[in-house]
Amino acid sequence: MKLCAPVIMTLAMVSMLATSPMETITPHVGGLELSKPRTEVQSKFDFDLEVYADRISKQESGFDEKAISRSGLYVGLYQIGDLALKDVGVYPDISVKKFKRDRSVFPKHKQREVLFMIAEKNQQYLGKMIHKYEGRVIGGYKITEAGMLAAAHHIGATAVKQFLNSDGRIVKTDGSGVKMTKFIREMEDGCGI
């Protein structure tokens, strides 16, 4: 089953996990509070961020906000590691080590906010490649912005660039053997708005 296909369970989880459209995203970086209205963040993407988040959560943790990967390096709904937390500026306030000691340091709503911040970073890293490749078929996969960002979340923006630039011949896998193309395939419908 493709994660982007509308299913009753997914819709139920979206309604359960979704927050109001005007809620702010507030990362705490060195005591500084930065806020963006949720609608401002959504406007940067050509797909529904709430649906995207729900599908990443289903794949990464089975909707378990307290999940810790087998390797112990990734945590929460979206299996976020220290490198990503550093990249978006919330480390060391939030870290894998702190989460393992006390799950309350990285609650569900904060995990979702950080996922959106990571998506913004990956969008910047992929830059013009998103517009160049979106809608094309590469290696038998329909390329969407949601698929590129999901694959970048899972295995890194560099791996996505290699896949696209090699016309689908270079396909990276994670430590568990999951191919990045699984995320591209599952987001082929673009998680449309």
VENDA-V165607 format. One record per residue. N is the residue number from 0. RES is the residue in three letters. PSI is psi in whole degrees, 0 to 359 (999 if undefined). BURIAL is # if it has 16 or more other ideal C-beta (glycine too) atoms within 10 Angstrom, else .. Layout:
# VENDA-V165607
n: <N,N>
res: <RES,RES>
psi: <PSI,PSI>
burial: <BURIAL,BURIAL>
This chain:
# VENDA-V165607
n: <0,1,2,3,4,5,6,7,8,9,10,11,12,13,14,15,16,17,18,19,20,21,22,23,24,25,26,27,28,29,30,31,32,33,34,35,36,37,38,39,40,41,42,43,44,45,46,47,48,49,50,51,52,53,54,55,56,57,58,59,60,61,62,63,64,65,66,67,68,69,70,71,72,73,74,75,76,77,78,79,80,81,82,83,84,85,86,87,88,89,90,91,92,93,94,95,96,97,98,99,100,101,102,103,104,105,106,107,108,109,110,111,112,113,114,115,116,117,118,119,120,121,122,123,124,125,126,127,128,129,130,131,132,133,134,135,136,137,138,139,140,141,142,143,144,145,146,147,148,149,150,151,152,153,154,155,156,157,158,159,160,161,162,163,164,165,166,167,168,169,170,171,172,173,174,175,176,177,178,179,180,181,182,183,184,185,186,187,188,189,190,191,192>
res: <MET,LYS,LEU,CYS,ALA,PRO,VAL,ILE,MET,THR,LEU,ALA,MET,VAL,SER,MET,LEU,ALA,THR,SER,PRO,MET,GLU,THR,ILE,THR,PRO,HIS,VAL,GLY,GLY,LEU,GLU,LEU,SER,LYS,PRO,ARG,THR,GLU,VAL,GLN,SER,LYS,PHE,ASP,PHE,ASP,LEU,GLU,VAL,TYR,ALA,ASP,ARG,ILE,SER,LYS,GLN,GLU,SER,GLY,PHE,ASP,GLU,LYS,ALA,ILE,SER,ARG,SER,GLY,LEU,TYR,VAL,GLY,LEU,TYR,GLN,ILE,GLY,ASP,LEU,ALA,LEU,LYS,ASP,VAL,GLY,VAL,TYR,PRO,ASP,ILE,SER,VAL,LYS,LYS,PHE,LYS,ARG,ASP,ARG,SER,VAL,PHE,PRO,LYS,HIS,LYS,GLN,ARG,GLU,VAL,LEU,PHE,MET,ILE,ALA,GLU,LYS,ASN,GLN,GLN,TYR,LEU,GLY,LYS,MET,ILE,HIS,LYS,TYR,GLU,GLY,ARG,VAL,ILE,GLY,GLY,TYR,LYS,ILE,THR,GLU,ALA,GLY,MET,LEU,ALA,ALA,ALA,HIS,HIS,ILE,GLY,ALA,THR,ALA,VAL,LYS,GLN,PHE,LEU,ASN,SER,ASP,GLY,ARG,ILE,VAL,LYS,THR,ASP,GLY,SER,GLY,VAL,LYS,MET,THR,LYS,PHE,ILE,ARG,GLU,MET,GLU,ASP,GLY,CYS,GLY,ILE>
psi: <133,136,331,353,135,119,155,317,316,315,322,318,322,314,328,322,339,150,169,148,338,2,146,152,120,87,142,111,110,38,350,134,121,135,141,135,140,323,328,318,313,324,346,355,149,21,166,113,325,318,316,311,318,320,324,316,317,314,314,320,0,34,25,104,346,9,144,131,160,324,342,8,348,144,159,188,320,9,66,135,175,323,317,320,322,317,326,3,19,353,138,2,322,127,163,317,314,320,319,324,323,102,339,347,343,71,167,313,325,323,319,317,316,322,316,323,320,319,319,317,313,326,319,316,321,334,234,342,328,310,328,319,342,131,346,164,120,123,26,6,133,127,127,160,316,318,317,317,325,316,320,321,319,319,354,146,326,319,322,316,317,318,311,314,336,9,36,6,331,111,110,154,158,185,341,2,10,123,143,333,340,320,322,315,317,346,15,333,358,1,48,157,999>
burial: <.,.,#,#,.,.,.,.,.,#,.,.,#,#,.,.,#,#,.,.,.,.,.,.,#,.,#,.,.,.,.,.,.,.,.,#,.,#,.,.,#,.,.,.,#,.,#,#,#,#,#,#,#,#,#,#,#,#,#,#,#,.,#,.,#,.,#,#,#,.,.,.,.,#,#,#,#,#,#,#,#,#,.,#,#,.,.,#,#,#,#,.,#,#,#,#,.,#,#,.,.,.,#,.,.,#,.,#,.,#,#,#,#,#,#,#,#,#,#,#,#,#,#,.,#,#,.,.,#,#,.,.,#,#,.,.,.,#,.,.,#,#,#,#,#,#,#,#,#,#,#,#,#,#,#,#,#,.,#,#,#,.,#,#,.,.,.,#,.,.,#,#,.,#,.,.,.,.,#,#,#,#,#,#,#,#,#,#,#,#,#,.,.>
